[in-house]
């Protein structure tokens, strides 16, 4: 489940009229941060994106 802050940033992007892919980028950014923190089982950001 995405974090509350990530959901808010994505919704804000949509309200500003940005494209849906820009809003989806917030979720990708969150997963990459999790990989860097060691929360995810992935070895690289690319692997984390592929697993989601």
ModelCIF file with pLDDT and N, C-alpha, C, O atoms, coordinates in Angstrom:
data_MODEL
#
_entry.id   MODEL 
#
_entity.id                         1 
_entity.type                       polymer 
_entity.pdbx_number_of_molecules   1 
#
_entity_poly.entity_id                      1 
_entity_poly.type                           'polypeptide(L)' 
_entity_poly.nstd_linkage                   no 
_entity_poly.nstd_monomer                   no 
_entity_poly.pdbx_seq_one_letter_code       
;(UNK)(UNK)(UNK)(UNK)(UNK)(UNK)(UNK)(UNK)(UNK)(UNK)(UNK)(UNK)(UNK)(UNK)(UNK)(UNK)
(UNK)(UNK)(UNK)(UNK)(UNK)(UNK)(UNK)(UNK)(UNK)(UNK)(UNK)(UNK)(UNK)(UNK)(UNK)(UNK)
(UNK)(UNK)(UNK)(UNK)(UNK)(UNK)(UNK)(UNK)(UNK)(UNK)(UNK)(UNK)(UNK)(UNK)(UNK)(UNK)
(UNK)(UNK)(UNK)(UNK)
;
_entity_poly.pdbx_seq_one_letter_code_can   XXXXXXXXXXXXXXXXXXXXXXXXXXXXXXXXXXXXXXXXXXXXXXXXXXXX 
_entity_poly.pdbx_strand_id                 A 
#
loop_
_entity_poly_seq.entity_id 
_entity_poly_seq.num 
_entity_poly_seq.mon_id 
_entity_poly_seq.hetero 
1 1  UNK n 
1 2  UNK n 
1 3  UNK n 
1 4  UNK n 
1 5  UNK n 
1 6  UNK n 
1 7  UNK n 
1 8  UNK n 
1 9  UNK n 
1 10 UNK n 
1 11 UNK n 
1 12 UNK n 
1 13 UNK n 
1 14 UNK n 
1 15 UNK n 
1 16 UNK n 
1 17 UNK n 
1 18 UNK n 
1 19 UNK n 
1 20 UNK n 
1 21 UNK n 
1 22 UNK n 
1 23 UNK n 
1 24 UNK n 
1 25 UNK n 
1 26 UNK n 
1 27 UNK n 
1 28 UNK n 
1 29 UNK n 
1 30 UNK n 
1 31 UNK n 
1 32 UNK n 
1 33 UNK n 
1 34 UNK n 
1 35 UNK n 
1 36 UNK n 
1 37 UNK n 
1 38 UNK n 
1 39 UNK n 
1 40 UNK n 
1 41 UNK n 
1 42 UNK n 
1 43 UNK n 
1 44 UNK n 
1 45 UNK n 
1 46 UNK n 
1 47 UNK n 
1 48 UNK n 
1 49 UNK n 
1 50 UNK n 
1 51 UNK n 
1 52 UNK n 
#
_struct_asym.id          A 
_struct_asym.entity_id   1 
#
loop_
_ma_qa_metric.id 
_ma_qa_metric.mode 
_ma_qa_metric.name 
_ma_qa_metric.software_group_id 
_ma_qa_metric.type 
1 global pLDDT . pLDDT 
2 local  pLDDT . pLDDT 
#
_ma_qa_metric_global.metric_id      1 
_ma_qa_metric_global.metric_value   87.75 
_ma_qa_metric_global.model_id       1 
_ma_qa_metric_global.ordinal_id     1 
#
loop_
_ma_qa_metric_local.label_asym_id 
_ma_qa_metric_local.label_comp_id 
_ma_qa_metric_local.label_seq_id 
_ma_qa_metric_local.metric_id 
_ma_qa_metric_local.metric_value 
_ma_qa_metric_local.model_id 
_ma_qa_metric_local.ordinal_id 
A UNK 1  2 79.00 1 1  
A UNK 2  2 86.00 1 2  
A UNK 3  2 92.00 1 3  
A UNK 4  2 94.00 1 4  
A UNK 5  2 94.00 1 5  
A UNK 6  2 92.00 1 6  
A UNK 7  2 94.00 1 7  
A UNK 8  2 95.00 1 8  
A UNK 9  2 94.00 1 9  
A UNK 10 2 94.00 1 10 
A UNK 11 2 95.00 1 11 
A UNK 12 2 96.00 1 12 
A UNK 13 2 94.00 1 13 
A UNK 14 2 95.00 1 14 
A UNK 15 2 96.00 1 15 
A UNK 16 2 96.00 1 16 
A UNK 17 2 96.00 1 17 
A UNK 18 2 95.00 1 18 
A UNK 19 2 95.00 1 19 
A UNK 20 2 95.00 1 20 
A UNK 21 2 94.00 1 21 
A UNK 22 2 93.00 1 22 
A UNK 23 2 93.00 1 23 
A UNK 24 2 93.00 1 24 
A UNK 25 2 92.00 1 25 
A UNK 26 2 92.00 1 26 
A UNK 27 2 92.00 1 27 
A UNK 28 2 88.00 1 28 
A UNK 29 2 91.00 1 29 
A UNK 30 2 90.00 1 30 
A UNK 31 2 84.00 1 31 
A UNK 32 2 84.00 1 32 
A UNK 33 2 88.00 1 33 
A UNK 34 2 85.00 1 34 
A UNK 35 2 83.00 1 35 
A UNK 36 2 86.00 1 36 
A UNK 37 2 87.00 1 37 
A UNK 38 2 84.00 1 38 
A UNK 39 2 84.00 1 39 
A UNK 40 2 76.00 1 40 
A UNK 41 2 80.00 1 41 
A UNK 42 2 80.00 1 42 
A UNK 43 2 82.00 1 43 
A UNK 44 2 81.00 1 44 
A UNK 45 2 77.00 1 45 
A UNK 46 2 82.00 1 46 
A UNK 47 2 83.00 1 47 
A UNK 48 2 76.00 1 48 
A UNK 49 2 75.00 1 49 
A UNK 50 2 82.00 1 50 
A UNK 51 2 74.00 1 51 
A UNK 52 2 65.00 1 52 
#
loop_
_atom_site.group_PDB 
_atom_site.id 
_atom_site.type_symbol 
_atom_site.label_atom_id 
_atom_site.label_alt_id 
_atom_site.label_comp_id 
_atom_site.label_asym_id 
_atom_site.label_entity_id 
_atom_site.label_seq_id 
_atom_site.pdbx_PDB_ins_code 
_atom_site.Cartn_x 
_atom_site.Cartn_y 
_atom_site.Cartn_z 
_atom_site.occupancy 
_atom_site.B_iso_or_equiv 
_atom_site.pdbx_formal_charge 
_atom_site.auth_seq_id 
_atom_site.auth_comp_id 
_atom_site.auth_asym_id 
_atom_site.auth_atom_id 
_atom_site.pdbx_PDB_model_num 
ATOM 1   N N  . UNK A 1 1  ? 0.841  -1.177 0.000   1.00 79.00 ? 1  UNK A N  1 
ATOM 2   C CA . UNK A 1 1  ? 0.000  0.000  0.000   1.00 79.00 ? 1  UNK A CA 1 
ATOM 3   C C  . UNK A 1 1  ? 0.889  1.244  0.000   1.00 79.00 ? 1  UNK A C  1 
ATOM 4   O O  . UNK A 1 1  ? 1.823  1.341  0.796   1.00 79.00 ? 1  UNK A O  1 
ATOM 5   N N  . UNK A 1 2  ? 0.606  2.175  -0.873  1.00 86.00 ? 2  UNK A N  1 
ATOM 6   C CA . UNK A 1 2  ? 1.405  3.397  -0.923  1.00 86.00 ? 2  UNK A CA 1 
ATOM 7   C C  . UNK A 1 2  ? 1.255  4.216  0.354   1.00 86.00 ? 2  UNK A C  1 
ATOM 8   O O  . UNK A 1 2  ? 0.239  4.149  1.047   1.00 86.00 ? 2  UNK A O  1 
ATOM 9   N N  . UNK A 1 3  ? 2.285  4.978  0.638   1.00 92.00 ? 3  UNK A N  1 
ATOM 10  C CA . UNK A 1 3  ? 2.232  5.835  1.810   1.00 92.00 ? 3  UNK A CA 1 
ATOM 11  C C  . UNK A 1 3  ? 1.261  6.980  1.568   1.00 92.00 ? 3  UNK A C  1 
ATOM 12  O O  . UNK A 1 3  ? 0.989  7.350  0.426   1.00 92.00 ? 3  UNK A O  1 
ATOM 13  N N  . UNK A 1 4  ? 0.749  7.530  2.647   1.00 94.00 ? 4  UNK A N  1 
ATOM 14  C CA . UNK A 1 4  ? -0.245 8.597  2.548   1.00 94.00 ? 4  UNK A CA 1 
ATOM 15  C C  . UNK A 1 4  ? 0.318  9.826  1.820   1.00 94.00 ? 4  UNK A C  1 
ATOM 16  O O  . UNK A 1 4  ? -0.376 10.452 1.018   1.00 94.00 ? 4  UNK A O  1 
ATOM 17  N N  . UNK A 1 5  ? 1.572  10.161 2.105   1.00 94.00 ? 5  UNK A N  1 
ATOM 18  C CA . UNK A 1 5  ? 2.192  11.331 1.475   1.00 94.00 ? 5  UNK A CA 1 
ATOM 19  C C  . UNK A 1 5  ? 2.322  11.142 -0.036  1.00 94.00 ? 5  UNK A C  1 
ATOM 20  O O  . UNK A 1 5  ? 2.163  12.094 -0.800  1.00 94.00 ? 5  UNK A O  1 
ATOM 21  N N  . UNK A 1 6  ? 2.611  9.916  -0.463  1.00 92.00 ? 6  UNK A N  1 
ATOM 22  C CA . UNK A 1 6  ? 2.732  9.638  -1.892  1.00 92.00 ? 6  UNK A CA 1 
ATOM 23  C C  . UNK A 1 6  ? 1.385  9.794  -2.579  1.00 92.00 ? 6  UNK A C  1 
ATOM 24  O O  . UNK A 1 6  ? 1.308  10.347 -3.676  1.00 92.00 ? 6  UNK A O  1 
ATOM 25  N N  . UNK A 1 7  ? 0.328  9.315  -1.946  1.00 94.00 ? 7  UNK A N  1 
ATOM 26  C CA . UNK A 1 7  ? -1.019 9.463  -2.508  1.00 94.00 ? 7  UNK A CA 1 
ATOM 27  C C  . UNK A 1 7  ? -1.383 10.940 -2.645  1.00 94.00 ? 7  UNK A C  1 
ATOM 28  O O  . UNK A 1 7  ? -1.963 11.348 -3.652  1.00 94.00 ? 7  UNK A O  1 
ATOM 29  N N  . UNK A 1 8  ? -1.047 11.734 -1.642  1.00 95.00 ? 8  UNK A N  1 
ATOM 30  C CA . UNK A 1 8  ? -1.364 13.154 -1.685  1.00 95.00 ? 8  UNK A CA 1 
ATOM 31  C C  . UNK A 1 8  ? -0.612 13.853 -2.811  1.00 95.00 ? 8  UNK A C  1 
ATOM 32  O O  . UNK A 1 8  ? -1.185 14.691 -3.507  1.00 95.00 ? 8  UNK A O  1 
ATOM 33  N N  . UNK A 1 9  ? 0.677  13.516 -3.001  1.00 94.00 ? 9  UNK A N  1 
ATOM 34  C CA . UNK A 1 9  ? 1.454  14.136 -4.079  1.00 94.00 ? 9  UNK A CA 1 
ATOM 35  C C  . UNK A 1 9  ? 0.891  13.761 -5.435  1.00 94.00 ? 9  UNK A C  1 
ATOM 36  O O  . UNK A 1 9  ? 0.831  14.600 -6.334  1.00 94.00 ? 9  UNK A O  1 
ATOM 37  N N  . UNK A 1 10 ? 0.477  12.512 -5.596  1.00 94.00 ? 10 UNK A N  1 
ATOM 38  C CA . UNK A 1 10 ? -0.083 12.068 -6.874  1.00 94.00 ? 10 UNK A CA 1 
ATOM 39  C C  . UNK A 1 10 ? -1.407 12.777 -7.156  1.00 94.00 ? 10 UNK A C  1 
ATOM 40  O O  . UNK A 1 10 ? -1.643 13.219 -8.280  1.00 94.00 ? 10 UNK A O  1 
ATOM 41  N N  . UNK A 1 11 ? -2.262 12.888 -6.156  1.00 95.00 ? 11 UNK A N  1 
ATOM 42  C CA . UNK A 1 11 ? -3.539 13.576 -6.342  1.00 95.00 ? 11 UNK A CA 1 
ATOM 43  C C  . UNK A 1 11 ? -3.331 15.052 -6.649  1.00 95.00 ? 11 UNK A C  1 
ATOM 44  O O  . UNK A 1 11 ? -4.057 15.637 -7.452  1.00 95.00 ? 11 UNK A O  1 
ATOM 45  N N  . UNK A 1 12 ? -2.340 15.646 -6.007  1.00 96.00 ? 12 UNK A N  1 
ATOM 46  C CA . UNK A 1 12 ? -2.036 17.054 -6.261  1.00 96.00 ? 12 UNK A CA 1 
ATOM 47  C C  . UNK A 1 12 ? -1.576 17.258 -7.705  1.00 96.00 ? 12 UNK A C  1 
ATOM 48  O O  . UNK A 1 12 ? -1.954 18.236 -8.350  1.00 96.00 ? 12 UNK A O  1 
ATOM 49  N N  . UNK A 1 13 ? -0.760 16.333 -8.207  1.00 94.00 ? 13 UNK A N  1 
ATOM 50  C CA . UNK A 1 13 ? -0.322 16.409 -9.604  1.00 94.00 ? 13 UNK A CA 1 
ATOM 51  C C  . UNK A 1 13 ? -1.515 16.367 -10.550 1.00 94.00 ? 13 UNK A C  1 
ATOM 52  O O  . UNK A 1 13 ? -1.565 17.119 -11.524 1.00 94.00 ? 13 UNK A O  1 
ATOM 53  N N  . UNK A 1 14 ? -2.470 15.494 -10.268 1.00 95.00 ? 14 UNK A N  1 
ATOM 54  C CA . UNK A 1 14 ? -3.651 15.389 -11.128 1.00 95.00 ? 14 UNK A CA 1 
ATOM 55  C C  . UNK A 1 14 ? -4.510 16.649 -11.050 1.00 95.00 ? 14 UNK A C  1 
ATOM 56  O O  . UNK A 1 14 ? -5.054 17.096 -12.060 1.00 95.00 ? 14 UNK A O  1 
ATOM 57  N N  . UNK A 1 15 ? -4.633 17.225 -9.846  1.00 96.00 ? 15 UNK A N  1 
ATOM 58  C CA . UNK A 1 15 ? -5.409 18.455 -9.696  1.00 96.00 ? 15 UNK A CA 1 
ATOM 59  C C  . UNK A 1 15 ? -4.772 19.611 -10.461 1.00 96.00 ? 15 UNK A C  1 
ATOM 60  O O  . UNK A 1 15 ? -5.470 20.488 -10.971 1.00 96.00 ? 15 UNK A O  1 
ATOM 61  N N  . UNK A 1 16 ? -3.437 19.606 -10.536 1.00 96.00 ? 16 UNK A N  1 
ATOM 62  C CA . UNK A 1 16 ? -2.725 20.662 -11.259 1.00 96.00 ? 16 UNK A CA 1 
ATOM 63  C C  . UNK A 1 16 ? -2.817 20.484 -12.772 1.00 96.00 ? 16 UNK A C  1 
ATOM 64  O O  . UNK A 1 16 ? -2.352 21.335 -13.531 1.00 96.00 ? 16 UNK A O  1 
ATOM 65  N N  . UNK A 1 17 ? -3.412 19.387 -13.205 1.00 96.00 ? 17 UNK A N  1 
ATOM 66  C CA . UNK A 1 17 ? -3.574 19.163 -14.632 1.00 96.00 ? 17 UNK A CA 1 
ATOM 67  C C  . UNK A 1 17 ? -2.417 18.428 -15.280 1.00 96.00 ? 17 UNK A C  1 
ATOM 68  O O  . UNK A 1 17 ? -2.324 18.383 -16.507 1.00 96.00 ? 17 UNK A O  1 
ATOM 69  N N  . UNK A 1 18 ? -1.543 17.859 -14.485 1.00 95.00 ? 18 UNK A N  1 
ATOM 70  C CA . UNK A 1 18 ? -0.421 17.102 -15.043 1.00 95.00 ? 18 UNK A CA 1 
ATOM 71  C C  . UNK A 1 18 ? -0.921 15.758 -15.560 1.00 95.00 ? 18 UNK A C  1 
ATOM 72  O O  . UNK A 1 18 ? -2.008 15.305 -15.199 1.00 95.00 ? 18 UNK A O  1 
ATOM 73  N N  . UNK A 1 19 ? -0.127 15.139 -16.395 1.00 95.00 ? 19 UNK A N  1 
ATOM 74  C CA . UNK A 1 19 ? -0.540 13.881 -17.011 1.00 95.00 ? 19 UNK A CA 1 
ATOM 75  C C  . UNK A 1 19 ? -0.572 12.752 -15.979 1.00 95.00 ? 19 UNK A C  1 
ATOM 76  O O  . UNK A 1 19 ? 0.117  12.819 -14.961 1.00 95.00 ? 19 UNK A O  1 
ATOM 77  N N  . UNK A 1 20 ? -1.367 11.721 -16.241 1.00 95.00 ? 20 UNK A N  1 
ATOM 78  C CA . UNK A 1 20 ? -1.424 10.579 -15.313 1.00 95.00 ? 20 UNK A CA 1 
ATOM 79  C C  . UNK A 1 20 ? -0.070 9.893  -15.136 1.00 95.00 ? 20 UNK A C  1 
ATOM 80  O O  . UNK A 1 20 ? 0.217  9.356  -14.066 1.00 95.00 ? 20 UNK A O  1 
ATOM 81  N N  . UNK A 1 21 ? 0.757  9.907  -16.168 1.00 94.00 ? 21 UNK A N  1 
ATOM 82  C CA . UNK A 1 21 ? 2.062  9.265  -16.032 1.00 94.00 ? 21 UNK A CA 1 
ATOM 83  C C  . UNK A 1 21 ? 2.947  10.024 -15.050 1.00 94.00 ? 21 UNK A C  1 
ATOM 84  O O  . UNK A 1 21 ? 3.784  9.421  -14.377 1.00 94.00 ? 21 UNK A O  1 
ATOM 85  N N  . UNK A 1 22 ? 2.773  11.330 -14.961 1.00 93.00 ? 22 UNK A N  1 
ATOM 86  C CA . UNK A 1 22 ? 3.520  12.117 -13.984 1.00 93.00 ? 22 UNK A CA 1 
ATOM 87  C C  . UNK A 1 22 ? 3.074  11.749 -12.572 1.00 93.00 ? 22 UNK A C  1 
ATOM 88  O O  . UNK A 1 22 ? 3.901  11.618 -11.669 1.00 93.00 ? 22 UNK A O  1 
ATOM 89  N N  . UNK A 1 23 ? 1.774  11.585 -12.385 1.00 93.00 ? 23 UNK A N  1 
ATOM 90  C CA . UNK A 1 23 ? 1.262  11.189 -11.077 1.00 93.00 ? 23 UNK A CA 1 
ATOM 91  C C  . UNK A 1 23 ? 1.750  9.788  -10.718 1.00 93.00 ? 23 UNK A C  1 
ATOM 92  O O  . UNK A 1 23 ? 2.078  9.527  -9.561  1.00 93.00 ? 23 UNK A O  1 
ATOM 93  N N  . UNK A 1 24 ? 1.801  8.897  -11.683 1.00 93.00 ? 24 UNK A N  1 
ATOM 94  C CA . UNK A 1 24 ? 2.276  7.534  -11.436 1.00 93.00 ? 24 UNK A CA 1 
ATOM 95  C C  . UNK A 1 24 ? 3.757  7.529  -11.072 1.00 93.00 ? 24 UNK A C  1 
ATOM 96  O O  . UNK A 1 24 ? 4.225  6.630  -10.373 1.00 93.00 ? 24 UNK A O  1 
ATOM 97  N N  . UNK A 1 25 ? 4.478  8.512  -11.536 1.00 92.00 ? 25 UNK A N  1 
ATOM 98  C CA . UNK A 1 25 ? 5.901  8.617  -11.214 1.00 92.00 ? 25 UNK A CA 1 
ATOM 99  C C  . UNK A 1 25 ? 6.150  8.773  -9.728  1.00 92.00 ? 25 UNK A C  1 
ATOM 100 O O  . UNK A 1 25 ? 7.221  8.414  -9.239  1.00 92.00 ? 25 UNK A O  1 
ATOM 101 N N  . UNK A 1 26 ? 5.173  9.306  -8.998  1.00 92.00 ? 26 UNK A N  1 
ATOM 102 C CA . UNK A 1 26 ? 5.313  9.434  -7.546  1.00 92.00 ? 26 UNK A CA 1 
ATOM 103 C C  . UNK A 1 26 ? 5.423  8.060  -6.899  1.00 92.00 ? 26 UNK A C  1 
ATOM 104 O O  . UNK A 1 26 ? 6.181  7.881  -5.945  1.00 92.00 ? 26 UNK A O  1 
ATOM 105 N N  . UNK A 1 27 ? 4.671  7.088  -7.413  1.00 92.00 ? 27 UNK A N  1 
ATOM 106 C CA . UNK A 1 27 ? 4.719  5.740  -6.854  1.00 92.00 ? 27 UNK A CA 1 
ATOM 107 C C  . UNK A 1 27 ? 6.035  5.052  -7.181  1.00 92.00 ? 27 UNK A C  1 
ATOM 108 O O  . UNK A 1 27 ? 6.572  4.301  -6.367  1.00 92.00 ? 27 UNK A O  1 
ATOM 109 N N  . UNK A 1 28 ? 6.548  5.310  -8.370  1.00 88.00 ? 28 UNK A N  1 
ATOM 110 C CA . UNK A 1 28 ? 7.848  4.757  -8.764  1.00 88.00 ? 28 UNK A CA 1 
ATOM 111 C C  . UNK A 1 28 ? 8.932  5.346  -7.875  1.00 88.00 ? 28 UNK A C  1 
ATOM 112 O O  . UNK A 1 28 ? 9.828  4.635  -7.421  1.00 88.00 ? 28 UNK A O  1 
ATOM 113 N N  . UNK A 1 29 ? 8.847  6.649  -7.629  1.00 91.00 ? 29 UNK A N  1 
ATOM 114 C CA . UNK A 1 29 ? 9.830  7.313  -6.770  1.00 91.00 ? 29 UNK A CA 1 
ATOM 115 C C  . UNK A 1 29 ? 9.807  6.712  -5.370  1.00 91.00 ? 29 UNK A C  1 
ATOM 116 O O  . UNK A 1 29 ? 10.857 6.531  -4.752  1.00 91.00 ? 29 UNK A O  1 
ATOM 117 N N  . UNK A 1 30 ? 8.622  6.403  -4.870  1.00 90.00 ? 30 UNK A N  1 
ATOM 118 C CA . UNK A 1 30 ? 8.509  5.797  -3.540  1.00 90.00 ? 30 UNK A CA 1 
ATOM 119 C C  . UNK A 1 30 ? 9.189  4.420  -3.513  1.00 90.00 ? 30 UNK A C  1 
ATOM 120 O O  . UNK A 1 30 ? 9.899  4.095  -2.561  1.00 90.00 ? 30 UNK A O  1 
ATOM 121 N N  . UNK A 1 31 ? 8.973  3.625  -4.547  1.00 84.00 ? 31 UNK A N  1 
ATOM 122 C CA . UNK A 1 31 ? 9.593  2.298  -4.587  1.00 84.00 ? 31 UNK A CA 1 
ATOM 123 C C  . UNK A 1 31 ? 11.112 2.394  -4.658  1.00 84.00 ? 31 UNK A C  1 
ATOM 124 O O  . UNK A 1 31 ? 11.811 1.610  -4.016  1.00 84.00 ? 31 UNK A O  1 
ATOM 125 N N  . UNK A 1 32 ? 11.624 3.337  -5.421  1.00 84.00 ? 32 UNK A N  1 
ATOM 126 C CA . UNK A 1 32 ? 13.074 3.515  -5.513  1.00 84.00 ? 32 UNK A CA 1 
ATOM 127 C C  . UNK A 1 32 ? 13.637 3.927  -4.157  1.00 84.00 ? 32 UNK A C  1 
ATOM 128 O O  . UNK A 1 32 ? 14.710 3.467  -3.766  1.00 84.00 ? 32 UNK A O  1 
ATOM 129 N N  . UNK A 1 33 ? 12.924 4.787  -3.437  1.00 88.00 ? 33 UNK A N  1 
ATOM 130 C CA . UNK A 1 33 ? 13.354 5.174  -2.096  1.00 88.00 ? 33 UNK A CA 1 
ATOM 131 C C  . UNK A 1 33 ? 13.373 3.970  -1.157  1.00 88.00 ? 33 UNK A C  1 
ATOM 132 O O  . UNK A 1 33 ? 14.275 3.843  -0.330  1.00 88.00 ? 33 UNK A O  1 
ATOM 133 N N  . UNK A 1 34 ? 12.385 3.088  -1.280  1.00 85.00 ? 34 UNK A N  1 
ATOM 134 C CA . UNK A 1 34 ? 12.345 1.888  -0.446  1.00 85.00 ? 34 UNK A CA 1 
ATOM 135 C C  . UNK A 1 34 ? 13.533 0.982  -0.747  1.00 85.00 ? 34 UNK A C  1 
ATOM 136 O O  . UNK A 1 34 ? 14.104 0.385  0.165   1.00 85.00 ? 34 UNK A O  1 
ATOM 137 N N  . UNK A 1 35 ? 13.907 0.875  -2.021  1.00 83.00 ? 35 UNK A N  1 
ATOM 138 C CA . UNK A 1 35 ? 15.066 0.056  -2.380  1.00 83.00 ? 35 UNK A CA 1 
ATOM 139 C C  . UNK A 1 35 ? 16.316 0.634  -1.745  1.00 83.00 ? 35 UNK A C  1 
ATOM 140 O O  . UNK A 1 35 ? 17.137 -0.105 -1.202  1.00 83.00 ? 35 UNK A O  1 
ATOM 141 N N  . UNK A 1 36 ? 16.466 1.932  -1.806  1.00 86.00 ? 36 UNK A N  1 
ATOM 142 C CA . UNK A 1 36 ? 17.652 2.584  -1.232  1.00 86.00 ? 36 UNK A CA 1 
ATOM 143 C C  . UNK A 1 36 ? 17.713 2.429  0.279   1.00 86.00 ? 36 UNK A C  1 
ATOM 144 O O  . UNK A 1 36 ? 18.796 2.345  0.858   1.00 86.00 ? 36 UNK A O  1 
ATOM 145 N N  . UNK A 1 37 ? 16.541 2.393  0.920   1.00 87.00 ? 37 UNK A N  1 
ATOM 146 C CA . UNK A 1 37 ? 16.487 2.221  2.374   1.00 87.00 ? 37 UNK A CA 1 
ATOM 147 C C  . UNK A 1 37 ? 16.634 0.766  2.791   1.00 87.00 ? 37 UNK A C  1 
ATOM 148 O O  . UNK A 1 37 ? 16.852 0.486  3.969   1.00 87.00 ? 37 UNK A O  1 
ATOM 149 N N  . UNK A 1 38 ? 16.522 -0.156 1.858   1.00 84.00 ? 38 UNK A N  1 
ATOM 150 C CA . UNK A 1 38 ? 16.646 -1.570 2.172   1.00 84.00 ? 38 UNK A CA 1 
ATOM 151 C C  . UNK A 1 38 ? 15.331 -2.220 2.584   1.00 84.00 ? 38 UNK A C  1 
ATOM 152 O O  . UNK A 1 38 ? 15.339 -3.354 3.062   1.00 84.00 ? 38 UNK A O  1 
ATOM 153 N N  . UNK A 1 39 ? 14.207 -1.538 2.411   1.00 84.00 ? 39 UNK A N  1 
ATOM 154 C CA . UNK A 1 39 ? 12.905 -2.094 2.786   1.00 84.00 ? 39 UNK A CA 1 
ATOM 155 C C  . UNK A 1 39 ? 12.412 -3.115 1.774   1.00 84.00 ? 39 UNK A C  1 
ATOM 156 O O  . UNK A 1 39 ? 11.627 -4.000 2.115   1.00 84.00 ? 39 UNK A O  1 
ATOM 157 N N  . UNK A 1 40 ? 12.854 -3.001 0.571   1.00 76.00 ? 40 UNK A N  1 
ATOM 158 C CA . UNK A 1 40 ? 12.383 -3.839 -0.522  1.00 76.00 ? 40 UNK A CA 1 
ATOM 159 C C  . UNK A 1 40 ? 13.339 -5.010 -0.696  1.00 76.00 ? 40 UNK A C  1 
ATOM 160 O O  . UNK A 1 40 ? 14.499 -4.918 -0.294  1.00 76.00 ? 40 UNK A O  1 
ATOM 161 N N  . UNK A 1 41 ? 12.884 -6.091 -1.276  1.00 80.00 ? 41 UNK A N  1 
ATOM 162 C CA . UNK A 1 41 ? 13.749 -7.238 -1.497  1.00 80.00 ? 41 UNK A CA 1 
ATOM 163 C C  . UNK A 1 41 ? 14.544 -7.142 -2.782  1.00 80.00 ? 41 UNK A C  1 
ATOM 164 O O  . UNK A 1 41 ? 15.255 -8.079 -3.144  1.00 80.00 ? 41 UNK A O  1 
ATOM 165 N N  . UNK A 1 42 ? 14.432 -6.018 -3.476  1.00 80.00 ? 42 UNK A N  1 
ATOM 166 C CA . UNK A 1 42 ? 15.081 -5.860 -4.771  1.00 80.00 ? 42 UNK A CA 1 
ATOM 167 C C  . UNK A 1 42 ? 16.541 -5.454 -4.593  1.00 80.00 ? 42 UNK A C  1 
ATOM 168 O O  . UNK A 1 42 ? 16.930 -4.874 -3.579  1.00 80.00 ? 42 UNK A O  1 
ATOM 169 N N  . UNK A 1 43 ? 17.320 -5.772 -5.595  1.00 82.00 ? 43 UNK A N  1 
ATOM 170 C CA . UNK A 1 43 ? 18.731 -5.406 -5.568  1.00 82.00 ? 43 UNK A CA 1 
ATOM 171 C C  . UNK A 1 43 ? 19.006 -4.112 -6.310  1.00 82.00 ? 43 UNK A C  1 
ATOM 172 O O  . UNK A 1 43 ? 20.047 -3.489 -6.102  1.00 82.00 ? 43 UNK A O  1 
ATOM 173 N N  . UNK A 1 44 ? 18.091 -3.703 -7.169  1.00 81.00 ? 44 UNK A N  1 
ATOM 174 C CA . UNK A 1 44 ? 18.272 -2.471 -7.928  1.00 81.00 ? 44 UNK A CA 1 
ATOM 175 C C  . UNK A 1 44 ? 16.915 -1.803 -8.131  1.00 81.00 ? 44 UNK A C  1 
ATOM 176 O O  . UNK A 1 44 ? 15.882 -2.465 -8.026  1.00 81.00 ? 44 UNK A O  1 
ATOM 177 N N  . UNK A 1 45 ? 16.903 -0.497 -8.420  1.00 77.00 ? 45 UNK A N  1 
ATOM 178 C CA . UNK A 1 45 ? 15.633 0.181  -8.682  1.00 77.00 ? 45 UNK A CA 1 
ATOM 179 C C  . UNK A 1 45 ? 14.877 -0.427 -9.857  1.00 77.00 ? 45 UNK A C  1 
ATOM 180 O O  . UNK A 1 45 ? 13.648 -0.489 -9.833  1.00 77.00 ? 45 UNK A O  1 
ATOM 181 N N  . UNK A 1 46 ? 15.590 -0.874 -10.880 1.00 82.00 ? 46 UNK A N  1 
ATOM 182 C CA . UNK A 1 46 ? 14.938 -1.477 -12.043 1.00 82.00 ? 46 UNK A CA 1 
ATOM 183 C C  . UNK A 1 46 ? 14.206 -2.756 -11.644 1.00 82.00 ? 46 UNK A C  1 
ATOM 184 O O  . UNK A 1 46 ? 13.101 -3.014 -12.123 1.00 82.00 ? 46 UNK A O  1 
ATOM 185 N N  . UNK A 1 47 ? 14.808 -3.547 -10.780 1.00 83.00 ? 47 UNK A N  1 
ATOM 186 C CA . UNK A 1 47 ? 14.186 -4.779 -10.346 1.00 83.00 ? 47 UNK A CA 1 
ATOM 187 C C  . UNK A 1 47 ? 12.935 -4.479 -9.512  1.00 83.00 ? 47 UNK A C  1 
ATOM 188 O O  . UNK A 1 47 ? 11.943 -5.202 -9.604  1.00 83.00 ? 47 UNK A O  1 
ATOM 189 N N  . UNK A 1 48 ? 12.978 -3.428 -8.709  1.00 76.00 ? 48 UNK A N  1 
ATOM 190 C CA . UNK A 1 48 ? 11.821 -3.063 -7.893  1.00 76.00 ? 48 UNK A CA 1 
ATOM 191 C C  . UNK A 1 48 ? 10.654 -2.647 -8.773  1.00 76.00 ? 48 UNK A C  1 
ATOM 192 O O  . UNK A 1 48 ? 9.510  -3.006 -8.495  1.00 76.00 ? 48 UNK A O  1 
ATOM 193 N N  . UNK A 1 49 ? 10.930 -1.899 -9.824  1.00 75.00 ? 49 UNK A N  1 
ATOM 194 C CA . UNK A 1 49 ? 9.871  -1.470 -10.734 1.00 75.00 ? 49 UNK A CA 1 
ATOM 195 C C  . UNK A 1 49 ? 9.276  -2.675 -11.443 1.00 75.00 ? 49 UNK A C  1 
ATOM 196 O O  . UNK A 1 49 ? 8.061  -2.736 -11.632 1.00 75.00 ? 49 UNK A O  1 
ATOM 197 N N  . UNK A 1 50 ? 10.100 -3.633 -11.839 1.00 82.00 ? 50 UNK A N  1 
ATOM 198 C CA . UNK A 1 50 ? 9.632  -4.822 -12.540 1.00 82.00 ? 50 UNK A CA 1 
ATOM 199 C C  . UNK A 1 50 ? 8.757  -5.691 -11.629 1.00 82.00 ? 50 UNK A C  1 
ATOM 200 O O  . UNK A 1 50 ? 7.834  -6.347 -12.111 1.00 82.00 ? 50 UNK A O  1 
ATOM 201 N N  . UNK A 1 51 ? 9.033  -5.704 -10.333 1.00 74.00 ? 51 UNK A N  1 
ATOM 202 C CA . UNK A 1 51 ? 8.288  -6.535 -9.399  1.00 74.00 ? 51 UNK A CA 1 
ATOM 203 C C  . UNK A 1 51 ? 6.926  -5.957 -9.085  1.00 74.00 ? 51 UNK A C  1 
ATOM 204 O O  . UNK A 1 51 ? 6.036  -6.698 -8.669  1.00 74.00 ? 51 UNK A O  1 
ATOM 205 N N  . UNK A 1 52 ? 6.728  -4.660 -9.269  1.00 65.00 ? 52 UNK A N  1 
ATOM 206 C CA . UNK A 1 52 ? 5.429  -4.041 -8.949  1.00 65.00 ? 52 UNK A CA 1 
ATOM 207 C C  . UNK A 1 52 ? 4.498  -4.117 -10.057 1.00 65.00 ? 52 UNK A C  1 
ATOM 208 O O  . UNK A 1 52 ? 3.367  -3.643 -9.947  1.00 65.00 ? 52 UNK A O  1 
#
